[in-house]
């Protein structure tokens, strides 16, 4: 983990993840609202990874 960011959670991996997630939400007739912090978009893939790690503690 260099500079506080994983290689697995780079924007290159986030874009396809958001695309698949938005497709899932659209198929379920739900609206996807990506989280923001003080008006700035969060790295949703990193947020999901961290919440998954916390779930298994």
C-alpha atoms as one frame of an Amber mdcrd trajectory, in Angstrom:
protein
   0.000   0.000   0.000   1.867   3.027  -1.289   0.748   6.611  -0.756  -2.342
   5.414   1.113  -4.032   3.896  -1.940  -4.270   0.258  -3.010  -3.555  -0.740
  -6.596  -6.786  -2.753  -6.516  -8.864   0.329  -5.738  -7.583   2.698  -8.413
  -9.935   4.697 -10.668  -9.247   2.134 -13.420 -11.047  -0.489 -11.355 -13.664
   1.868  -9.937 -15.207   2.877 -13.290 -16.223  -0.680 -14.352 -17.465  -1.387
 -10.817 -19.697   1.708 -10.854 -20.954   0.700 -14.321 -21.974  -2.765 -13.124
 -23.483  -1.329  -9.970 -25.556   1.216 -11.900 -26.775  -1.555 -14.226 -27.871
  -3.584 -11.201 -29.715  -0.613  -9.696 -31.410   0.155 -13.030 -32.567  -3.493
 -13.387 -34.031  -3.336  -9.886 -35.784  -0.034 -10.718 -33.797   1.822  -8.065
 -31.815   5.034  -8.288 -28.077   4.889  -7.597 -26.846   7.838  -5.565 -23.085
   7.731  -5.118 -21.847   8.946  -1.733 -20.264  12.373  -1.438 -18.304  14.004
   1.361 -18.619  17.782   1.528 -19.673  17.785  -2.111 -16.716  15.700  -3.304
 -17.373  12.198  -4.667 -15.945   9.322  -2.653 -14.131   6.308  -4.063 -17.118
   3.964  -3.820 -15.091   0.808  -4.483 -12.689   1.661  -1.651 -15.636   2.412
   0.635 -17.193  -0.995  -0.151 -13.859  -2.758   0.456 -13.412  -1.093   3.854
 -16.985  -1.816   4.930 -16.520  -5.455   3.933 -13.353  -5.651   6.064 -15.181
  -4.141   9.037 -18.021  -6.618   8.614 -15.606  -9.531   9.116 -13.981  -8.179
  12.315
